[in-house]
Amino acid sequence: MDVESRQGKESPGGMAHPNYRSSSKKKRARNCCFISLAVLILLGLLFLILGLTVFKAKKPVITVNSVVLRDLGVSFDITRLQVHLNVTLQADLSVRNPNRVGFNYDSTSATLQYKGQVVGDAPVPAGKIGSRETRPMNIILTVMADRLFSNSGLYSDVMSGGLPLTTYVKLSGVVHVLFKIHVKSSTTCDLYIDVLNRKLVNQTCHYKTKL
């Protein structure tokens, strides 16, 4: 019986039978496929867990640290009921990136608005904020006087002693966490300038972020 069993696995001359060798190769190939598949699944689960925990995309935050009135010039044309106004503001911002990867943002502009009308702007060039980095931004906003001539409410506002203005800054960019995630962050500040005393007397800011 032992002789017959060995003969079933070996060809004459002591060599393994071709069918036996082919079966062994198929088993090894199948085992390799299972092992590779298991490794890929484990790696996929690992990346998924990291993406949902450690490397989960977080929203960059723009904070307005201060807005300073640098210059204010006012002159009146009583006959035409017009105001010639020059205003320059300095806004000190900081952008915090809470992510463990860098935040790349596109070029944009900060705007100065009077009752919904854009009366001044300043460019904000594209850039990158590193992992968990906070970057300061200093922006100078100047009112473009020619944009205010058509606004009939300016004369009455200035004559009453107050000038309401709004600053608006929006950053749009991407965070690469396993894949590209688009992020938007913006801030709006409502300002009130005391024209008679030439100073900024009120500032209220609102923040908004979106993934």
Secondary structure, DSSP 4 states (H G I P E B T S, - for coil): -HHHHHHHHEETTTEEPHHHHHHHHHHHHHHHHHHHHHHHHHHHHHHHHHHHTTT-----EEEEEEEEEEEEEEEEETTTTEEEEEEEEEEEEEEE--SSS-EEE--EEEEEEETTEEEEEEEE--EEE-TT-EEEEEEEEE--GGGTTT-THHHHHHHTTEEEEEEEEEEEEEEESSSEEEEEEEEEEEEEEETTTTEEEEEEEEEEEE-
